């Protein structure tokens, strides 16, 4: 559940992003659920590319999410 979380569910995969296990523990926020295998892999790719392109160097994913928020992330990675 750190950084990227991928959980198998009855109806597909559930993807979360932005978790942290350090001094300020936090479970990642839900990006999308009910994803097929291919959709999950593609969404992980898009999420990581957006993070790499947008985050300041050395920013933890949890701090990135505090700054940008789940709505902004979803807007940029979901089609």
DSSP file (Angstrom, degrees, kcal/mol; ACC not computed):
  #  RESIDUE AA STRUCTURE BP1 BP2  ACC     N-H-->O    O-->H-N    N-H-->O    O-->H-N    TCO  KAPPA ALPHA  PHI   PSI    X-CA   Y-CA   Z-CA
    1    1 A X              0   0    0      0, 0.0    27,-1.1     0, 0.0     4,-0.2   0.000 360.0 360.0 360.0   2.9    0.0    0.0    0.0
    2    2 A X        -     0   0    0      2,-0.3     2,-1.3    17,-0.1    18,-0.2  -0.560 360.0 -25.4 -81.2 154.3    3.0    2.3   -0.2
    3    3 A X  S    S+     0   0    0     16,-1.6    15,-2.4    -2,-0.2     2,-0.5  -0.107 141.1  19.5  46.2 -80.7    3.5    4.4   -3.3
    4    4 A X  E    S-A   17   0A   0     -2,-1.3     2,-0.4    13,-0.2    -2,-0.3  -0.974  72.0-169.0-119.2 131.0    1.5    2.1   -5.6
    5    5 A X  E     -A   16   0A   0     11,-2.5    11,-2.6    -2,-0.5     2,-0.5  -0.963   4.2-175.4-117.8 135.1   -1.0   -0.4   -4.3
    6    6 A X  E     -A   15   0A   0     -2,-0.4     2,-0.5     9,-0.2     9,-0.2  -0.967   7.5-178.0-131.3 115.4   -2.6   -3.0   -6.4
    7    7 A X  E     -A   14   0A   0      7,-2.4     7,-2.3    -2,-0.5     2,-0.4  -0.947  23.3-131.1-119.9 130.9   -5.2   -5.2   -4.8
    8    8 A X  E     +A   13   0A   0     -2,-0.5     2,-0.3     5,-0.2     5,-0.2  -0.648  32.6 176.8 -78.8 131.9   -7.0   -8.1   -6.5
    9    9 A X  E >   -A   12   0A   0      3,-2.7     3,-1.4    -2,-0.4    24,-0.0  -0.785  46.2 -97.0-126.6 172.9  -10.8   -8.0   -6.1
   10   10 A X  T 3  S+     0   0    0     -2,-0.3     3,-0.1     1,-0.3    -1,-0.0   0.858 124.4  39.8 -57.7 -37.7  -13.7  -10.1   -7.4
   11   11 A X  T 3  S-     0   0    0      1,-0.2     2,-0.3    25,-0.0    -1,-0.3   0.152 128.0 -74.7-102.1  17.5  -14.3   -7.6  -10.2
   12   12 A X  E <  S-A    9   0A   0     -3,-1.4    -3,-2.7    22,-0.1     2,-0.2  -0.880  75.5 -22.9 127.3-160.2  -10.7   -6.8  -11.2
   13   13 A X  E     -AB   8  35A   0     22,-2.8    22,-2.2    -2,-0.3     2,-0.5  -0.624  42.3-149.8 -94.9 149.6   -7.8   -4.8   -9.8
   14   14 A X  E     -A    7   0A   0     -7,-2.3    -7,-2.4    -2,-0.2     2,-0.5  -0.985  16.0-158.8-117.0 123.1   -8.0   -1.8   -7.4
   15   15 A X  E     +AB   6  32A   0     17,-2.9    16,-3.0    -2,-0.5    17,-1.4  -0.896  12.4 177.1-110.5 128.1   -5.2    0.7   -7.8
   16   16 A X  E     -AB   5  30A   0    -11,-2.6   -11,-2.5    -2,-0.5     2,-0.3  -0.885   6.3-166.6-123.2 159.5   -4.1    3.2   -5.2
   17   17 A X  E     +AB   4  29A   0     12,-2.0    12,-2.4    -2,-0.3   -13,-0.2  -0.998  56.5  38.8-145.7 144.5   -1.3    5.7   -5.2
   18   18 A X        +     0   0    0    -15,-2.4   -14,-0.1    -2,-0.3    -1,-0.1   0.658  65.5 151.2  97.3  18.4    0.5    7.9   -2.6
   19   19 A X        -     0   0    0    -16,-0.4   -16,-1.6   -18,-0.2    43,-0.4  -0.323  23.6-163.2 -76.9 165.4    0.8    5.7    0.5
   20   20 A X  B     -C   26   0B   0      6,-3.0     6,-2.8   -18,-0.2   -18,-0.0  -0.991  23.5-173.5-151.8 139.7    3.6    6.0    3.0
   21   21 A X        +     0   0    0     -2,-0.3     4,-0.2     4,-0.2    -1,-0.1   0.196  64.0  90.3-116.1  13.5    5.0    3.8    5.7
   22   22 A X  S    S-     0   0    0      2,-0.3     3,-0.5     4,-0.1    -2,-0.1   0.330 104.3 -43.0 -88.9-141.5    7.4    6.3    7.2
   23   23 A X  S    S+     0   0    0      1,-0.3     2,-0.5     2,-0.0    -3,-0.0   0.760 139.0  41.9 -66.1 -26.4    6.9    8.8   10.0
   24   24 A X  S    S-     0   0    0      2,-0.1    -1,-0.3     0, 0.0    -2,-0.3  -0.697  89.3-156.5-118.5  77.9    3.5    9.9    8.7
   25   25 A X        +     0   0    0     -3,-0.5     2,-0.3    -2,-0.5    -4,-0.2  -0.188  21.0 165.2 -59.5 144.1    1.9    6.5    7.7
   26   26 A X  B     -C   20   0B   0     -6,-2.8    -6,-3.0   -25,-0.0     2,-0.3  -0.952  35.7-127.1-160.7 136.1   -0.9    6.7    5.1
   27   27 A X        -     0   0    0     -2,-0.3   -25,-0.1    -8,-0.2   -10,-0.1  -0.698  44.3-103.0 -82.0 139.5   -2.7    4.3    2.9
   28   28 A X        -     0   0    0    -27,-1.1   -10,-0.3    -2,-0.3     2,-0.2  -0.157  37.4-105.9 -60.0 157.5   -2.6    5.4   -0.8
   29   29 A X  E     -B   17   0A   0    -12,-2.4   -12,-2.0     1,-0.1     2,-0.3  -0.610  37.1 -98.6 -88.4 146.6   -5.7    7.0   -2.3
   30   30 A X  E     +B   16   0A   0     -2,-0.2   -14,-0.3   -14,-0.2     3,-0.1  -0.471  39.4 173.5 -67.8 121.8   -7.9    5.1   -4.7
   31   31 A X  E     -     0   0A   0    -16,-3.0     2,-0.3     1,-0.4    -1,-0.2   0.861  66.3 -28.3 -90.9 -49.5   -7.2    6.0   -8.3
   32   32 A X  E     -B   15   0A   0    -17,-1.4   -17,-2.9     3,-0.0    -1,-0.4  -0.983  55.7-158.9-161.8 159.0   -9.5    3.4  -10.0
   33   33 A X  E     +     0   0A   0     -2,-0.3   -19,-0.2   -19,-0.2   -20,-0.1  -0.842  66.4  49.5-136.8 177.6  -11.0    0.0   -9.4
   34   34 A X  E    S+     0   0A   0     -2,-0.3     2,-0.3   -21,-0.2   -20,-0.2   0.850  75.4 161.6  59.0  37.8  -12.5   -2.8  -11.5
   35   35 A X  E     -B   13   0A   0    -22,-2.2   -22,-2.8    -3,-0.1    -1,-0.2  -0.671  36.8-130.7 -90.7 140.9   -9.5   -2.8  -13.8
   36   36 A X     >  -     0   0    0     -2,-0.3     4,-2.5   -24,-0.2     5,-0.2  -0.281  37.4 -96.6 -73.2 172.1   -8.5   -5.6  -16.1
   37   37 A X  H  > S+     0   0    0      1,-0.2     4,-2.1     2,-0.2     5,-0.2   0.946 126.9  44.3 -56.0 -49.9   -4.9   -6.9  -16.0
   38   38 A X  H  > S+     0   0    0      1,-0.2     4,-2.4     2,-0.2    -1,-0.2   0.891 112.8  51.0 -65.3 -40.3   -4.0   -4.7  -19.0
   39   39 A X  H  > S+     0   0    0      2,-0.2     4,-2.5     1,-0.2    -1,-0.2   0.894 109.6  51.3 -64.0 -39.8   -5.8   -1.7  -17.7
   40   40 A X  H  X S+     0   0    0     -4,-2.5     4,-2.2     2,-0.2    -2,-0.2   0.934 111.3  46.3 -63.5 -46.6   -4.0   -2.0  -14.4
   41   41 A X  H  X S+     0   0    0     -4,-2.1     4,-2.2     1,-0.2    -2,-0.2   0.924 114.5  47.8 -62.6 -44.4   -0.6   -2.2  -16.0
   42   42 A X  H  X S+     0   0    0     -4,-2.4     4,-2.5     1,-0.2    -1,-0.2   0.890 111.6  49.8 -64.4 -40.0   -1.4    0.8  -18.3
   43   43 A X  H  X S+     0   0    0     -4,-2.5     4,-2.6     2,-0.2    -1,-0.2   0.865 108.7  52.3 -70.1 -35.2   -2.7    2.9  -15.4
   44   44 A X  H  X S+     0   0    0     -4,-2.2     4,-2.8     2,-0.2     5,-0.3   0.940 110.5  49.3 -61.1 -46.1    0.4    2.2  -13.3
   45   45 A X  H  X S+     0   0    0     -4,-2.2     4,-2.4     1,-0.2    -2,-0.2   0.932 113.4  45.4 -58.4 -48.2    2.5    3.3  -16.3
   46   46 A X  H  X S+     0   0    0     -4,-2.5     4,-2.5     2,-0.2    -1,-0.2   0.902 113.3  50.2 -63.5 -41.7    0.5    6.5  -16.7
   47   47 A X  H  X S+     0   0    0     -4,-2.6     4,-2.5     2,-0.2    -2,-0.2   0.932 112.9  45.1 -64.6 -46.4    0.5    7.3  -13.0
   48   48 A X  H  X S+     0   0    0     -4,-2.8     4,-2.8     2,-0.2     5,-0.2   0.898 113.1  50.7 -65.4 -39.8    4.2    6.8  -12.6
   49   49 A X  H  X S+     0   0    0     -4,-2.4     4,-2.2    -5,-0.3    -2,-0.2   0.914 111.5  48.0 -63.9 -41.7    4.9    8.9  -15.8
   50   50 A X  H  X S+     0   0    0     -4,-2.5     4,-2.0     2,-0.2     5,-0.3   0.930 113.1  48.6 -63.2 -44.9    2.7   11.7  -14.5
   51   51 A X  H  X S+     0   0    0     -4,-2.5     4,-2.9     1,-0.2    -2,-0.2   0.933 112.7  47.2 -59.9 -47.9    4.4   11.6  -11.1
   52   52 A X  H  < S+     0   0    0     -4,-2.8    -1,-0.2     1,-0.2    -2,-0.2   0.864 116.1  44.9 -63.2 -36.3    7.9   11.6  -12.7
   53   53 A X  H  < S+     0   0    0     -4,-2.2    -1,-0.2    -5,-0.2    -2,-0.2   0.798 125.0  30.9 -76.2 -29.6    7.0   14.5  -15.0
   54   54 A X  H  < S+     0   0    0     -4,-2.0    -2,-0.2    -5,-0.2    -3,-0.2   0.809  96.9  86.5-104.1 -36.8    5.2   16.6  -12.3
   55   55 A X  S  < S-     0   0    0     -4,-2.9     2,-0.1    -5,-0.3     3,-0.1  -0.324  79.4-110.5 -72.3 148.6    6.8   16.0   -8.9
   56   56 A X    >   -     0   0    0      1,-0.1     3,-1.8     2,-0.1    -1,-0.1  -0.458  55.5 -76.6 -68.8 151.6    9.8   17.9   -7.7
   57   57 A X  T 3  S+     0   0    0      1,-0.3    -1,-0.1    -2,-0.1    -5,-0.0  -0.222 116.8   9.4 -53.3 133.7   13.0   15.7   -7.5
   58   58 A X  T 3  S+     0   0    0      1,-0.2     2,-0.4    -3,-0.1    -1,-0.3   0.608  88.0 149.5  71.5  15.8   13.1   13.4   -4.5
   59   59 A X    <   -     0   0    0     -3,-1.8    -1,-0.2     1,-0.1     2,-0.1  -0.673  46.5-125.6 -80.4 129.0    9.4   14.1   -3.5
   60   60 A X     >  -     0   0    0     -2,-0.4     4,-2.4     1,-0.1     5,-0.2  -0.398  19.6-118.3 -69.2 150.6    7.7   11.1   -1.8
   61   61 A X  H  > S+     0   0    0      1,-0.2     4,-2.3     2,-0.2     5,-0.2   0.863 113.7  54.6 -61.9 -35.9    4.5   10.0   -3.4
   62   62 A X  H  > S+     0   0    0    -43,-0.4     4,-1.9     2,-0.2    -1,-0.2   0.911 110.3  45.7 -64.5 -41.3    2.5   10.7   -0.3
   63   63 A X  H  > S+     0   0    0      2,-0.2     4,-1.8     1,-0.2    -2,-0.2   0.872 110.3  55.2 -68.5 -36.0    3.8   14.3   -0.2
   64   64 A X  H  X S+     0   0    0     -4,-2.4     4,-2.8     1,-0.2     5,-0.4   0.926 108.5  47.9 -58.8 -45.4    3.1   14.6   -3.9
   65   65 A X  H  X S+     0   0    0     -4,-2.3     4,-1.7     1,-0.2    -2,-0.2   0.859 107.5  55.2 -67.8 -34.9   -0.5   13.6   -3.3
   66   66 A X  H  < S+     0   0    0     -4,-1.9    -1,-0.2     1,-0.2    -2,-0.2   0.882 114.5  41.7 -61.3 -36.9   -0.9   16.1   -0.4
   67   67 A X  H  < S+     0   0    0     -4,-1.8    -2,-0.2    -5,-0.1    -1,-0.2   0.916 130.3  22.3 -77.2 -45.2    0.2   18.8   -2.8
   68   68 A X  H  < S-     0   0    0     -4,-2.8     4,-0.5    -5,-0.1    -3,-0.2   0.829  96.1-144.6 -97.5 -36.4   -1.7   17.8   -5.9
   69   69 A X     X  -     0   0    0     -4,-1.7     4,-1.8    -5,-0.4     5,-0.1   0.127  28.2 -82.4  86.3 157.7   -4.6   15.7   -4.6
   70   70 A X  H  > S+     0   0    0      1,-0.2     4,-2.9     2,-0.2     5,-0.2   0.844 123.3  58.1 -66.7 -35.9   -6.4   12.7   -6.0
   71   71 A X  H  > S+     0   0    0      1,-0.2     4,-2.3     2,-0.2    -1,-0.2   0.914 107.7  46.7 -63.1 -41.7   -8.7   14.7   -8.3
   72   72 A X  H  > S+     0   0    0     -4,-0.5     4,-1.4     2,-0.2    -1,-0.2   0.901 113.3  49.4 -66.6 -40.9   -5.8   16.3  -10.1
   73   73 A X  H >X S+     0   0    0     -4,-1.8     4,-1.4     2,-0.2     3,-0.5   0.957 112.4  46.9 -62.2 -50.1   -4.1   12.9  -10.5
   74   74 A X  H 3X S+     0   0    0     -4,-2.9     4,-2.5     1,-0.2     3,-0.4   0.902 107.8  57.0 -58.6 -42.2   -7.2   11.2  -11.8
   75   75 A X  H 3< S+     0   0    0     -4,-2.3    -1,-0.2     1,-0.2    -2,-0.2   0.845 113.4  40.6 -57.7 -34.3   -7.8   14.1  -14.3
   76   76 A X  H << S+     0   0    0     -4,-1.4    -1,-0.2    -3,-0.5    -2,-0.2   0.631 123.7  33.6 -93.3 -15.2   -4.4   13.5  -15.7
   77   77 A X  H  < S+     0   0    0     -4,-1.4     2,-0.4    -3,-0.4    -2,-0.2   0.636 101.3  75.9-116.1 -18.6   -4.2    9.7  -15.8
   78   78 A X     <        0   0    0     -4,-2.5   -46,-0.0    -5,-0.3    -1,-0.0  -0.785 360.0 360.0 -96.9 138.6   -7.7    8.5  -16.5
   79   79 A X              0   0    0     -2,-0.4    -1,-0.1    -3,-0.0    -4,-0.1   0.435 360.0 360.0 -98.4 360.0   -9.1    8.8  -20.0
